[in-house]
Each structure stands twice: as C-alpha cells, then as structure tokens.
Amino acid sequence: MPSPFSEEHQQFRNTVRQFCERELAPHAAEWERDELFPNWVFKRAGELGILGAHYPQDVGGAGGDYWFSVAKSEELPRCNTSGVVMGLLVQSDMATPVINDLGTQEQKDEFLRPAIRGEKIAALAVSEPNAGSDVAAIETVARIDGDDYVIDGSKTFITNGTRADFVTLLAKTDPRSGAHGCSFFLVPTNTKGFQVSKKLKKIGNHSSDTAELHFEAMRVPARYRLGEENLGFMYLMQNFQSERIIACTSAVAGGDRMLGEAIDYARNRNVFGKPIIKREYWQHKVVDLMGKLEAARSLAYRGAEAYNVDKHVNQGPVSLSTVRLISLAKIFVGDVMSEIADQCLQLHGGWGYIEEFPIARAWRDQRLFRIGGGTTETMRYYVAKLMGL
Ligand SMILES: Cc1cc2nc3c(=O)[nH]c(=O)nc-3n(C[C@H](O)[C@H](O)[C@H](O)COP(=O)(O)OP(=O)(O)OC[C@H]3O[C@@H](n4cnc5c(N)ncnc54)[C@H](O)[C@@H]3O)c2cc1C
C-alpha cells in the first residue's frame, strides 16, 4: 500500500508532535498523579486545529480526509500519558462524528463548532451499569412531553464525563423495541436533572476522567434530538467505526513506542556478561513482535482507508465490508498490543514492574483497548454474524 500521507498530512503530523512533546509531555507525570489533565489541553488542541482537521470547513474544520485523524492518533501517544490521548480522541472522533453526520445547522453551530475549537468539552454517553456490549439493552428512557423529552436513567464509564459541557447521549425512545427504539440526544450538562454521580478510579489511563452519570426528570428540548427518532442504534453502529479505527491506529503507534523503548533498554542492560539484545532469544522475540506490529498496522490502515473511502470520498455511510474490516482490526490490534506490552515488560525484568519505567504504565494503559469501544469478544460475535455463521 503506498503511503496515504501527503505533505499536508506530514505538516499536520508535525504540529501534533510538537504540541505533544513540548506542551503536554512535560506535565505527564503530574497529570497521572493528579488523575486529571487540565481543560486547557482541549482549548489549545482546538487552537492548533488538531480537533477538526477531518471535519468540513463549514463547521469550522479544515476539510481534510480521514488520514489527518489517523496522523493525529499516531502522534498523540508522544504526550506520554494515555489519558490525554483518550480524552482528545473522544472529543474529536468519538462524541462528535455523529453530530457532523446528522446534526442540523443549529446543532452543529451550538455543539460541533465549539467542540472543534476545544471550547466545549464533549463526552459520548452510551454504556450503562446494566448494558455495555449489548447496547440495545440500555435502560435510560427519553419520554416525549410537549416540546421536550424527559430523560431518566444512568450512564457509566463515560470518558470526559466529570467535566463535559455536553454529552452525546443514547436513550430509549421506545423501550419495548430494543435496537429499534433508541435515539441520540445532545444534552448540555448544565441541564436541570443532570448529575455526575461518581468519578470512577481506574487501573490505568489515570490522567483521564471517567464518570458515572445520573439523569432524573431531565428535560431536553426536542430540537436537541439528533437525527430520526428510533434510529439511534443504527447511527451508533456507524459512529463506532470511527471510534474503533482511530483507537487501532493510535494503539499501533503506542506499540511502536513500547517496542522501541524495550530495544533501547535491552541494548544497555547486561545479563550474564552481554546486553539482553545480544541474546538470540530476545532478538527472535523482538523480530516476531515487529512482524505482528506491522501486520496490525497494515490491517488498521486497510480499515482506515475503507472508512475514508466510504465517508470522505463517497460521502456516504460506512459499508458492511468496512465494518467487518474495522472489527477484524480491533480484534487483531488488541491481541497484538497485549502481547507486545507483556513481552516488553518481561524484557525489562523487575524494572518493568516499577512505576518510573514507561513500560509499567503502558502495560496497564493498553489493557483497556480490548474492552473499550467494544470488547474483543463482541467484535468476534459481530464478525461471525456478518459472515452468516
Ligand atoms: C476506561 C473506560 C472508558 C470508557 N469510555 C466510555 C465512554 O466514553 N462512553 C461509553 O459509552 N462507554 C465507555 N466505556 C465503556 C466500554 O465501551 C464498555 O466497558 C464495553 O463496551 C464493555 O461493556 P461492559 O463493560 O458493560 O461489559 P459487558 O458487556 O458486561 O461484557 C462482559 C464480558 O462479556 C463478554 N461478552 C459480551 N458479549 C459477548 C458475546 N456476544 N460473546 C461472548 N462474550 C461476550 C465481553 O466481551 C466481556 O468479556 C469505557 C470503559 C472503560 C473501562
């Protein structure tokens, strides 16, 4: 596959890289300790055009293709704290694509434009205490009442949830109808009845916030419904594809870093009189991992290219063959990243278990990949269904 990146993509990549290395990485340890990166990170990313490079110009984006998003996702891990990567990708590629796809001009002006500028923080509120993989089983209900919907229910695991200005929320508008009874809403978090009920403590990705939300008699004007009533599940499946592929390309870039750091360590650490890297066992291991990493990158790029063609070239919905490819990428990248993290930690010996070594944090952080945005098992279940098995 020839490189999908043009000179323009490279310039954008450099902007993201400099932002991460100069403005974010120096604070990484502090934000990990504080378990929150500050809100100015969104604002600054917006100023630099990092959040909207792939969105059309008429909503304040740069009008680029999806490879801008891929370049961004590959550079962000240079900030050295995965929570920031997650928070920013939720803002640019997880909570907002559905607004670009379905939003009215009013909705785009009120929510998408300020999100692209980093002035309003966005969160995607889908998962619930009793429904994660099985989205159709959500219990949050939106009941029409005059010109409003009244929403009751709870969400959990919501990234950016403690400080979001608005949430892109999925609720049941027809509770008897499973997948065919869900609708999307844009909900400003200062709406009466919206409550952050808990900040969840995580084993990794410490610098990002993850919240439990509760809604009680929360009145949302009908003009904040996104798209058609009861088609929310279908819209979500479209939206998931952006979330999943961008998570894949970012994870592969994280794998590059883990492997690179492990090789450096192995060059400098002697065991039984010679550097670890001179041990044939580790040479072969590293070579095998490199091959798997390149295979993971190729599959992720194929998914990104298919997504780019569907959405940016054809300006249509994501096709089922693209969904299949992206789901396969999510499975394969997840398995490869877990293996790379585990082997790179092993190569460090005891130091791999000590916080000051980057591999310790990377090992914890990458574990989320096989869970968030659809578990590996759920991806296999979808692909099997698509294959008619
Ligand atoms: C740090 C973090 C951040 C997150 N951010 C967000 C966010 O911003 N917004 C949001 O809406 N959600 C978010 N999530 C939620 C995430 O998407 C869910 O955790 C995920 O979809 C799995 O749902 P669950 O946790 O309810 O697990 P469950 O659905 O209860 O699954 C439990 C187990 O059952 C397995 N399983 C499920 N279905 C099948 C099947 N068909 N066959 C075999 N096994 C199956 C799963 O693979 C898993 O191993 C986040 C989660 C975490 C941990």
Ligand as a Chemical Component Dictionary entry (heavy atoms), coordinates in Angstrom:
data_LIG
# 
_chem_comp.id                   LIG 
_chem_comp.type                 NON-POLYMER 
_chem_comp.pdbx_formal_charge   0 
_chem_comp.three_letter_code    LIG 
# 
loop_
_chem_comp_atom.comp_id 
_chem_comp_atom.atom_id 
_chem_comp_atom.alt_atom_id 
_chem_comp_atom.type_symbol 
_chem_comp_atom.charge 
_chem_comp_atom.model_Cartn_x 
_chem_comp_atom.model_Cartn_y 
_chem_comp_atom.model_Cartn_z 
_chem_comp_atom.pdbx_ordinal 
LIG C1  C1  C 0 -11.834 3.448   30.919 1  
LIG C2  C2  C 0 -13.091 3.234   30.143 2  
LIG C3  C3  C 0 -13.574 4.257   29.350 3  
LIG C4  C4  C 0 -14.790 4.102   28.659 4  
LIG N1  N1  N 0 -15.305 5.168   27.967 5  
LIG C5  C5  C 0 -16.579 5.094   27.527 6  
LIG C6  C6  C 0 -17.231 6.253   27.009 7  
LIG O1  O1  O 0 -16.642 7.338   26.906 8  
LIG N2  N2  N 0 -18.535 6.143   26.626 9  
LIG C7  C7  C 0 -19.222 4.969   26.725 10 
LIG O2  O2  O 0 -20.402 4.949   26.376 11 
LIG N3  N3  N 0 -18.623 3.842   27.193 12 
LIG C8  C8  C 0 -17.330 3.879   27.607 13 
LIG N4  N4  N 0 -16.715 2.751   28.114 14 
LIG C9  C9  C 0 -17.477 1.511   28.198 15 
LIG C10 C10 C 0 -16.985 0.395   27.293 16 
LIG O3  O3  O 0 -17.291 0.652   25.961 17 
LIG C11 C11 C 0 -17.617 -0.914  27.838 18 
LIG O4  O4  O 0 -16.942 -1.200  29.039 19 
LIG C12 C12 C 0 -17.527 -2.050  26.861 20 
LIG O5  O5  O 0 -18.347 -1.821  25.746 21 
LIG C13 C13 C 0 -17.952 -3.384  27.511 22 
LIG O6  O6  O 0 -19.171 -3.261  28.176 23 
LIG P1  P1  P 0 -19.299 -3.771  29.711 24 
LIG O7  O7  O 0 -18.177 -3.165  30.472 25 
LIG O8  O8  O 0 -20.668 -3.485  30.175 26 
LIG O9  O9  O 0 -19.047 -5.323  29.652 27 
LIG P2  P2  P 0 -20.145 -6.454  29.379 28 
LIG O10 O10 O 0 -20.971 -6.098  28.211 29 
LIG O11 O11 O 0 -20.827 -6.757  30.668 30 
LIG O12 O12 O 0 -19.210 -7.676  28.999 31 
LIG C14 C14 C 0 -18.613 -8.508  29.990 32 
LIG C15 C15 C 0 -17.925 -9.658  29.293 33 
LIG O13 O13 O 0 -18.849 -10.378 28.488 34 
LIG C16 C16 C 0 -18.300 -10.546 27.187 35 
LIG N5  N5  N 0 -19.296 -10.585 26.109 36 
LIG C17 C17 C 0 -20.203 -9.664  25.783 37 
LIG N6  N6  N 0 -20.898 -10.029 24.687 38 
LIG C18 C18 C 0 -20.399 -11.222 24.323 39 
LIG C19 C19 C 0 -20.694 -12.140 23.274 40 
LIG N7  N7  N 0 -21.664 -11.898 22.384 41 
LIG N8  N8  N 0 -19.980 -13.281 23.209 42 
LIG C20 C20 C 0 -19.007 -13.553 24.117 43 
LIG N9  N9  N 0 -18.688 -12.730 25.120 44 
LIG C21 C21 C 0 -19.380 -11.593 25.227 45 
LIG C22 C22 C 0 -17.452 -9.309  26.979 46 
LIG O14 O14 O 0 -16.513 -9.500  25.968 47 
LIG C23 C23 C 0 -16.808 -9.179  28.350 48 
LIG O15 O15 O 0 -15.704 -10.038 28.428 49 
LIG C24 C24 C 0 -15.479 2.878   28.738 50 
LIG C25 C25 C 0 -14.958 1.816   29.504 51 
LIG C26 C26 C 0 -13.796 1.990   30.214 52 
LIG C27 C27 C 0 -13.291 0.861   31.080 53 
# 
loop_
_chem_comp_bond.comp_id 
_chem_comp_bond.atom_id_1 
_chem_comp_bond.atom_id_2 
_chem_comp_bond.value_order 
_chem_comp_bond.pdbx_ordinal 
LIG C1  C2  SING 1  
LIG C2  C3  SING 2  
LIG C2  C26 DOUB 3  
LIG C3  C4  DOUB 4  
LIG C4  N1  SING 5  
LIG C4  C24 SING 6  
LIG N1  C5  DOUB 7  
LIG C5  C6  SING 8  
LIG C5  C8  SING 9  
LIG C6  O1  DOUB 10 
LIG C6  N2  SING 11 
LIG N2  C7  SING 12 
LIG C7  O2  DOUB 13 
LIG C7  N3  SING 14 
LIG N3  C8  DOUB 15 
LIG C8  N4  SING 16 
LIG N4  C9  SING 17 
LIG N4  C24 SING 18 
LIG C9  C10 SING 19 
LIG C10 O3  SING 20 
LIG C10 C11 SING 21 
LIG C11 O4  SING 22 
LIG C11 C12 SING 23 
LIG C12 O5  SING 24 
LIG C12 C13 SING 25 
LIG C13 O6  SING 26 
LIG O6  P1  SING 27 
LIG P1  O7  DOUB 28 
LIG P1  O8  SING 29 
LIG P1  O9  SING 30 
LIG O9  P2  SING 31 
LIG P2  O10 DOUB 32 
LIG P2  O11 SING 33 
LIG P2  O12 SING 34 
LIG O12 C14 SING 35 
LIG C14 C15 SING 36 
LIG C15 O13 SING 37 
LIG C15 C23 SING 38 
LIG O13 C16 SING 39 
LIG C16 N5  SING 40 
LIG C16 C22 SING 41 
LIG N5  C17 SING 42 
LIG N5  C21 SING 43 
LIG C17 N6  DOUB 44 
LIG N6  C18 SING 45 
LIG C18 C19 SING 46 
LIG C18 C21 DOUB 47 
LIG C19 N7  SING 48 
LIG C19 N8  DOUB 49 
LIG N8  C20 SING 50 
LIG C20 N9  DOUB 51 
LIG N9  C21 SING 52 
LIG C22 O14 SING 53 
LIG C22 C23 SING 54 
LIG C23 O15 SING 55 
LIG C24 C25 DOUB 56 
LIG C25 C26 SING 57 
LIG C26 C27 SING 58 
# 
